[in-house]
Amino acid sequence: MAPSKSSRDTGDADSGVELLSGVVGVVEGVHRALASGAHGAISSGVYETVRAGIALGGGVVGVVARLVGVSSPMAPVVESSVVQRVVGVANGAFTEHADSRGGVVPAGMTVRKDHRRVDLDRDSLTAAYPSASGRVVVFLHGLVETDRSWFHRPEPDKDRTGTDFGSRLAEDLSCSPVYVRYNTGRHIFDNGRELVDLLSELVEEWPVPVTEIVLVGHSMGGLVARSAVHQASGRPWLSTVTRLVCLGSPHTGAPLERGVVRAATLLSRFATMAPAVRLMALRSDGIKDLARGSLHRDEQPVDTVVPAGVRQYFVVATLSRSEGSLLGRLVGDLLVAPSSAGDPSQTADVEWLGGLHHFDLLHHDTVYDAVLGWLRASGQPDPA
């Protein structure tokens, strides 16, 4: 039986309480890392009071919504772009610390349409994708991002049309874009395993037979996609994966995370820097995995070559407009070096794009044109 309107409204209030409490938990975790003794005990009491106030306010909202039969005011707050960005950052940066104090971590990987969750049953998918195609393009965001990161306002002066890559591919290649949201603070391997299960359900319940799957990942999303392909042996859908596109993915690791590790090791030698070291230790498992671009559990040295039949396309961006320049090699796209994003040890077609930073890869026209051109050239057919 479907939940009643009042129960859904109450659920919205509960979700809002959980969300705000989780964010408070993240802040408290950072504070506790820097505080000790009596000050730490006092601050814990303050945070508990704040959480109690949030819970009381949420309870009142839920009761009022149930009595008067109106939608909970928490629903638009929870789904607002600002709050969802906070959730993405909290999960990606702190994960287990947020979860232990407030449950801000989402229940699991989900498919999203119009920024709303879509259940993986035939009726829900048919309603969300009334013109479903057998060609499915799955989009995976990067660290501290959400599915909303693929969407943006039009900025003609910056070569941004305001239309997401998925919608444009649906027009140009007659396919169905599917946006996935996941907790970027978890291990890449765990997210890859969850993607295997999600795609198994999606293909089973998709409104029409799935004939082809293309995986597109930004940054960490590319690593999650690669991890899933390696873990999907024996799953029927793996034979339909033909293309894997990685936009600025740190295949051999990200220098920023390696720098944090080196800094923490250096600072740990000084007792007075212990609070700073504890703060650095709060970073999530997902961030730690980026030090080496780890796709597998416990960094096991296993083969990372994709299965036969899957073509890879690595897009490399640099701030420098001169390919191979010293600045480009050193700075890369600000977060990922070209040597990592273009990993020469992989069998992949590599495309360099100059004058772009890491987050331009999510919605810059130049990036879209490059991806579209490669999909067409590599055998992705145009509409009949």
Buried (B, 14 or more C-beta within 10 A) or exposed (E): EEEEEBEBBBBBBBBBBBBBBBBBBBBBBBBBBBBEEEEBEEBBEEBEEBBEEBBEBBBEBBEBBBEEEEEBBBBEBBBEEEBBBBBBBBBBBBBBBBBEBBBBBBEEBBBBBEBEBBBBEEEBBBEBBEEBBBBBBBBBBBBBBBBBBBBBEEEEEEBBBEBBBBEBBBEBBBBBBBBBBBBBBBBBBBBBBBBBBBBBBBBEBBBBEBEBBBBBBBBBBBBBBBBBBBBBEEBEBBEBBBBBBBBBBBBBBBBBBEEBEEBBEEBBEEEEBBBBBBBBEBBBBBBBBBBBBBBBBEEEEEEBEBEEEBBBBBBBBBBBEEEEBEEBEEBBBBBBBBBBBBBEEBEBEBBBBBBBBBBBBBBBBBBBEBBBEBBEEBEBEEEE
